């Protein structure tokens, strides 16, 4: 017998078109029940109990990891499926050459076929949420419909969920329609569809966070980038970092890096002893996404649209990111790591040594040195294993994280992983030159990544998988934004990964990167000059605090070599 869906939503939803949409989806997918989330703590406890009862979550040892849970995704569903991700604009040229495109009518028809009757025996969760502080003029309201309690609990961490978002929406407000259905988790029936003209996202056949937490990359980047171009702002794959100087003044930096380039580590940087004693402090506003708008001073301000961090946990430890380790010590959902006998978790790169035995991310028995049928070592945790935690648990979280106006951005950083070519830091000659640096941003593949080691991957502004429209028009939007600003941020390119002839890293990285940020801020204040090179402004060694850092003879000069032959080859590669 079909439930009375109207009675299940009528008491909670006053927005007439939202009610109609929920009923339309319910009549299509046929859930046994509908639950409208209000964001309360009692609701969180009830959802956790549901997830434990269904086996979607495992409760971790409360004495060691209070409030923490463990989740395993299907073995065919462990990462974003970019080959199955589409921009369903009316015209293919609007999606551009770097996106997959599907005709909107065809996309809707395919998804409807998969979703029909797929929620029988399940609950349809209605998740009203705000991307950004609820009362900010720069935030956006979304509503996600999902049959996954895992998604519901993660969305409560990653966004501002509940009644406040519904109140902001009112009876006729604009919202992004986010529809997610696990269906049968068949990779051949998996689609992540974006409809910019409809302000809508449909995701079917996946339970993995990147495909299912539709407020994240789907709304906050793909849909928001298209909205930003239309409305005159920017949605960027950038961290937001506050640097407090010894005199108490604070400057804010936004930075974009491709994967495996230390983005989260920079967002939660721990100052080296020398600069800590000088009085420097770091404040994290955001670790992944920034929405930037032109402020009253003619510069850029940024908000973090997210409320949590959905980060890669593999390789995270007290040396690489002590603040992240402290952040995930409580009230965290771990996905696809190893489960130890004592009810705690482990992953490759953890501070603790490997356990004698554990259940791996596939729930199979694991011991150190275990090899698969191919003779290769079996990893206990999936390389893309994740944590979901509130950003408010980060020890260095900024007090400005809920500032409805955002924080003023003094500098924008682009960076990649290059063994040569790019200096440690270089300042662009102008806004447009900075756009060029971002547009040609590149990294070389490491042994941990698929493909040929050393192969150069281009990832413009770290947005290649996330730009919701034509990438050429995206570059044009950046240039147009520069024209509208009287005081644009300075733009820099950094490369923490330059190596010597023996392939050893020249720069120690991690917290020591603050030494370079200090020079950048001095440049923004006009306190030091730069050496003009053919590729950008470079620091004078006397203007960078290197005290307590033993770089070795000649290393500083190696970090800033501009090799004409390498750069001519780089330009040829960029032209391709």
Buried (B, 14 or more C-beta within 10 A) or exposed (E): EEBEBEEBBEEBBBBEEBBEBBBEBBEBBBBEEBBBBBBEEEBBEEBBEBBBEEEBBBBBEEEBBEBBBBBBBBEBBBBBBBEBBBBBBBEBEBBBEBBBBBBBEEBBEBBEEBBBEBBEEBBBBBBBBBBBBBEBEBBBBBBBBBBBBBBBBBBBBBBBBBBBBBEBBEEEBEBBBBBBBBBEBBEEBBBBBBBBEBBBBBBBBBBBBBBBBBBBBBBBBBBBBBBBBEEEBBBBBBBBBBBBBEEEEBBBBBBBBBBBBBBBBBBBBBBBEBBBEBEBBBBBBBBBBBBBBBBEEEBBBBBBBBBBBBBBBBBBBEEBBBBBBBBBBBBBBBBBBBBBEEBBBBBBEBEEEBBEBBBBBBEEEBEEEBEEEEEEEBBBBBBBBBBBBBBEBBEBBBEBBBBEBBBBBBBBBBBBBBBBBBBBBBBBBEBBBBBBBBBBBBBBBEEEBEEEEEEBBBBBBBBBBBBBBBBEBBBEBBEEBBEEBEEBBBBBBBBBBBBBEEEEEBBBBBBBBBBBBBBBBBBBEEEBEBBEBEBBBBBEEEBBBEEEBEBEEEBBEBBBEBEEEBBEEBEEEEEE
